[in-house]
Each structure stands twice: as structure tokens, then as C-alpha cells.
Amino acid sequence: MRQKSERQRPRFAERVLSNNTIVVTMALLSQILIINAFLPNPRYPLIQVFYFNAMSNLSKYLILRQIVIAKQMPYPINEH
């Protein structure tokens, strides 16, 4: 019984790690589409708001959290 449980532990860890990686990657890709909508002069506000409304609540939370963290940083992230 111990051998089976030891075999299943790395599989479970890999699954959790891969799921978290997918969530973070999707949040970052979505952030690229939406980050300019929160700046003073967005280039395509209607398209970005449409993308933002089409996302799930988890994606919105992750993106807004990244924006809050970015605004607390002393240097600007994206300069045009």
C-alpha cells in the first residue's frame, strides 16, 4: 500500500503544477489584451472591454490583482 501511495504523489503534484501554470499563463495572455483598458488613454477600449466581459470571474480577479500589484511598483511596466 505504501508503494502505491508514493507512486501517486508525484502524479498529483504534477497535475496541480500544470493546472496552476495554465491558469497563470491564461491570466498573463488575457492581461496583454486588457491592460491598456485601465490606462489613461486606451487604444481600443471597446474591444478590450468586450474581452474583459467575456472572461470568467477567476480570470478577472487574477488580472485585476496583477494590475494592483503593478500600480504599487515604483517603475512603469509598459511604456509606449
HELIX and SHEET records of a PDB file:
HELIX    1   1 ARG A    2  ILE A   34  1                                  33    
HELIX    2   2 ILE A   35  PHE A   38  5                                   4    
HELIX    3   3 PRO A   45  ALA A   54  1                                  10    
HELIX    4   4 ASN A   57  GLN A   72  1                                  16    
END                                                                             
